[in-house]
Amino acid sequence: MSIKSIEAIAAPGQAHYVGDGFRVHNFIPGGFTMQRTDPFIMLDYNAPFYFEPSQQPRGVGVHPHRGFETVTIAYKGKVAHHDSSGNSGIIGEGDVQWMTAAAGVLHKEYHEENFSKTGGLFQMVQLWVNLPAQYKMSKPGYQAITQQQINKYILPANAGQVEVIAGEYEGVKGPATTFSPVHLMNARLNAGGQASFNFPAHYNTSLIVIEGDIDVNNQQVSADHFVLFNNDGETFTISTAAGALVLLLSGEPLREPIAAHGPFVMNTRQQILQAFEDYNAGKFGELAD
């Protein structure tokens, strides 16, 4: 097995708000193109941020999606979700919400009511995973994955654990179902801990440091930084002196045309125009603001 080398280490850029409840740094496609990180076509990172108490929950009002999946991972704080397929729920710390927009849904997400009233530290990742062309117009779906449902691999020598959301690590499989090969996992490393990873060379692989500082193949990476790997090897090792939490992503590229406009990601411009037409015609269902 050869070492997977680092292509780039990206610091968080200027933060911007999505709605009034998510203060995010955009790594994909802001720093890297959708084609380069395919099938991961968007990554917004809400670095730890304190929200003041509010009687009116902050968030994002009703908006459409088509052609991909949204994956929300909660690290601090709570989010309430509703969509036009009738799904709703609360994403708490350590939970994951995996929404398959596919043919089209309306969606809204806000700070959970009690969290909003008390205020507090908020930290989230939202990831968009592209759908293969053959599944873009399939029926929308929803996977609510609690922290308790995420399978864990306990690392040797009290190094910590790897929480497998999707894909597999050392024989431990994640609960999420995917439309193409995707690995998504959190590595929670104790002080002095390390973990090695092995993904196919042609998979697009990256990580984001959620907490702590790490070494990746002997290069130091600080908290809130994003690492993109070259497609030149299979293995790499992360280690930490004082403890760390790292989100790892690796997926087989779809290598299909990408036509993206706002909340729609399809394969052709004509399909994007059709998405707007269908949305305006009310074909995405109904959802009250």
C-alpha positions in Angstrom: 0.0 0.0 0.0 1.3 3.4 -0.9 0.9 6.7 1.1 -1.9 9.0 0.1 -0.2 12.4 0.0 -1.7 15.8 0.7 -2.7 18.1 -2.2 -3.8 21.1 -0.1 -4.5 22.3 3.4 -7.2 25.0 3.4 -7.7 27.5 6.2 -11.3 28.6 6.8 -12.1 31.6 4.7 -14.5 34.5 5.4 -17.6 33.3 7.2 -21.0 34.1 5.8 -24.6 33.5 7.0 -27.0 31.0 5.5 -30.3 32.4 6.7 -29.7 33.9 10.1 -28.9 30.7 11.9 -25.8 29.2 10.2 -22.5 31.1 10.2 -20.4 29.0 7.8 -17.1 28.7 6.1 -17.5 27.2 2.6 -14.7 24.7 1.6 -16.5 23.1 -1.3 -17.0 24.6 -3.9 -15.4 27.7 -2.5 -11.9 26.4 -2.4 -12.2 23.3 -4.6 -14.4 22.6 -7.6 -17.4 20.1 -7.4 -15.6 18.0 -10.0 -12.4 17.8 -7.9 -14.2 16.6 -4.8 -17.0 14.6 -6.6 -19.3 13.1 -5.2 -19.0 15.7 -2.4 -20.2 18.8 -4.1 -20.7 21.2 -1.2 -19.3 21.5 2.3 -20.3 24.3 4.7 -18.7 24.3 8.1 -20.2 26.2 11.0 -17.1 26.5 13.2 -17.9 26.9 16.9 -20.0 30.0 17.4 -21.9 31.3 20.3 -25.5 32.3 19.5 -27.3 34.6 22.0 -30.6 33.5 23.4 -33.5 34.3 21.1 -37.3 33.8 21.4 -37.6 33.5 17.6 -35.5 30.5 16.4 -32.8 31.5 13.9 -32.4 29.4 10.8 -33.3 29.0 7.1 -36.8 29.3 5.7 -38.5 27.1 3.2 -36.2 26.4 0.2 -36.1 23.7 -2.5 -33.5 21.0 -3.3 -33.2 18.6 -6.3 -30.6 16.1 -7.6 -28.5 15.4 -4.5 -28.5 14.5 -0.8 -27.9 16.9 2.2 -26.1 15.5 5.2 -26.1 17.5 8.4 -23.8 16.5 11.2 -24.3 18.2 14.6 -21.4 18.7 16.9 -22.8 21.4 19.2 -26.3 22.7 19.4 -29.6 21.4 18.0 -31.4 21.9 14.8 -35.1 21.2 14.0 -35.9 20.0 10.5 -39.1 19.9 8.3 -39.6 18.9 4.7 -42.4 18.6 2.2 -42.3 14.8 2.2 -43.6 14.9 5.8 -40.3 14.2 7.6 -39.3 16.2 10.6 -37.0 15.8 13.6 -34.4 17.3 15.9 -30.7 16.8 15.2 -28.9 16.8 18.5 -25.2 16.7 19.3 -23.6 13.7 17.7 -26.6 13.0 15.4 -26.7 13.0 11.6 -29.6 13.9 9.3 -29.3 12.4 5.8 -31.9 13.8 3.4 -32.2 12.5 -0.1 -33.8 15.4 -2.1 -33.7 13.5 -5.4 -36.7 14.5 -7.5 -37.4 17.4 -5.2 -38.3 18.5 -1.7 -39.0 21.7 0.1 -37.0 22.0 3.3 -36.5 24.3 6.3 -34.2 24.1 9.3 -34.0 26.2 12.4 -32.3 26.2 15.8 -34.3 23.8 18.0 -36.7 25.8 20.3 -35.1 25.2 23.7 -31.6 25.7 22.3 -32.7 29.0 20.8 -34.2 30.2 24.1 -31.1 29.4 26.1 -28.5 30.2 23.4 -25.2 28.4 23.3 -22.3 27.1 21.3 -23.3 25.9 17.8 -21.1 23.8 15.5 -22.3 21.9 12.5 -21.2 20.5 9.1 -23.5 20.4 6.1 -22.4 18.3 3.2 -24.0 17.8 -0.2 -23.5 14.4 -1.8 -24.2 14.2 -5.5 -26.6 11.5 -6.8 -25.8 9.4 -9.9 -27.8 10.5 -12.9 -30.0 7.4 -12.8 -31.2 8.3 -9.2 -31.6 12.1 -9.5 -35.3 11.9 -10.1 -36.0 9.1 -7.7 -38.3 9.4 -4.7 -37.1 11.7 -1.9 -35.9 9.9 1.3 -34.8 10.7 4.9 -32.5 8.9 7.3 -32.5 10.2 10.9 -29.3 8.7 12.4 -28.8 9.2 16.2 -25.4 9.1 17.9 -26.5 5.8 19.5 -27.1 4.3 16.0 -23.7 5.1 14.7 -21.4 2.1 14.9 -18.0 2.6 16.6 -14.7 0.9 16.1 -12.6 1.1 19.3 -9.0 1.9 18.5 -6.2 -0.1 20.2 -4.1 1.3 23.0 -6.8 3.6 24.3 -6.3 5.8 21.2 -10.0 6.6 20.9 -12.7 5.5 18.5 -13.9 5.8 14.9 -17.6 6.5 14.4 -18.8 5.1 11.1 -21.7 7.1 9.6 -21.5 5.6 6.1 -19.2 3.1 4.5 -16.8 0.9 6.5 -13.8 1.1 8.8 -12.0 -2.1 9.9 -15.1 -4.2 9.3 -17.4 -1.8 11.1 -20.2 -0.5 8.8 -22.1 2.7 9.1 -26.0 2.8 9.2 -26.5 5.2 6.4 -27.5 3.8 3.0 -25.9 5.5 -0.1 -26.5 5.6 -3.8 -22.7 5.3 -4.6 -19.7 4.2 -2.6 -19.2 6.8 0.1 -17.2 6.6 3.4 -18.1 9.2 6.1 -16.8 8.9 9.6 -15.7 10.8 12.7 -12.4 9.9 14.4 -12.4 10.9 18.1 -8.8 10.6 19.2 -7.6 10.7 22.8 -4.4 12.5 23.8 -1.5 10.7 22.1 -3.9 8.7 19.9 -3.5 7.8 16.3 -5.5 6.1 13.6 -4.7 4.9 10.1 -7.1 4.9 7.1 -7.1 3.1 3.8 -9.3 4.3 0.9 -8.9 3.4 -2.8 -6.5 5.7 -4.6 -9.1 6.9 -7.1 -11.6 7.9 -4.4 -11.7 11.6 -3.7 -10.7 11.8 0.0 -10.6 14.8 2.4 -10.9 15.6 6.1 -11.8 18.5 8.3 -10.5 19.0 11.8 -13.4 19.7 14.1 -11.5 19.9 17.3 -7.8 19.9 18.3 -4.7 19.9 16.2 -3.5 16.8 14.3 -0.6 15.5 12.3 -1.4 13.9 8.9 1.5 12.0 7.5 3.8 14.2 9.6 2.2 17.5 8.5 0.5 19.6 11.2 -3.1 20.7 10.6 -5.0 23.0 13.0 -8.6 23.0 14.1 -11.2 24.2 11.5 -8.8 23.4 8.6 -9.7 21.3 5.6 -7.3 18.7 4.0 -7.7 17.4 0.4 -5.6 14.4 -0.5 -4.1 13.5 -3.9 -5.3 10.5 -5.8 -1.9 8.9 -5.5 -2.1 6.3 -2.8 -4.4 4.5 -0.4 -3.2 5.0 3.2 -2.6 7.9 5.6 -2.3 8.2 9.4 -3.6 11.0 11.7 -2.3 11.5 15.2 -2.8 14.1 18.0 -0.8 15.1 21.0 -3.7 16.6 23.1 -6.8 14.9 21.6 -8.8 15.7 18.4 -12.1 15.1 16.5 -11.8 14.7 12.7 -14.5 14.2 10.0 -13.2 12.1 7.2 -14.8 11.8 3.7 -14.0 9.5 0.9 -16.1 8.6 -2.1 -15.9 7.1 -5.6 -16.2 9.9 -8.1 -19.3 9.7 -10.3 -17.5 11.3 -13.2 -20.8 12.6 -14.7 -21.5 16.1 -16.0 -22.4 18.6 -13.2 -24.9 21.4 -13.9 -25.5 23.3 -10.7 -27.6 26.4 -10.0 -28.5 27.4 -6.4 -30.4 24.6 -4.7 -30.4 22.3 -7.8 -27.6 20.0 -9.0 -28.3 18.1 -12.2 -26.4 16.9 -15.3 -27.6 19.5 -17.9 -28.7 23.1 -18.1 -32.0 21.9 -19.5 -32.6 19.8 -16.4 -31.9 22.9 -14.2 -34.5 24.9 -16.2 -36.9 22.1 -15.7 -36.2 22.1 -12.0 -37.1 25.8 -11.8 -40.2 25.1 -13.9 -41.3 22.2 -11.7 -40.7 24.2 -8.5 -42.7 27.2 -9.7 -45.5 24.8 -10.7 -45.7 23.5 -7.1 -44.4 20.0 -7.9 -42.0 20.0 -4.9 -45.0 19.7 -2.5 -46.1 22.1 0.2 -44.4 23.3 3.4 -45.5 26.2 5.6 -42.9 28.8 6.5 
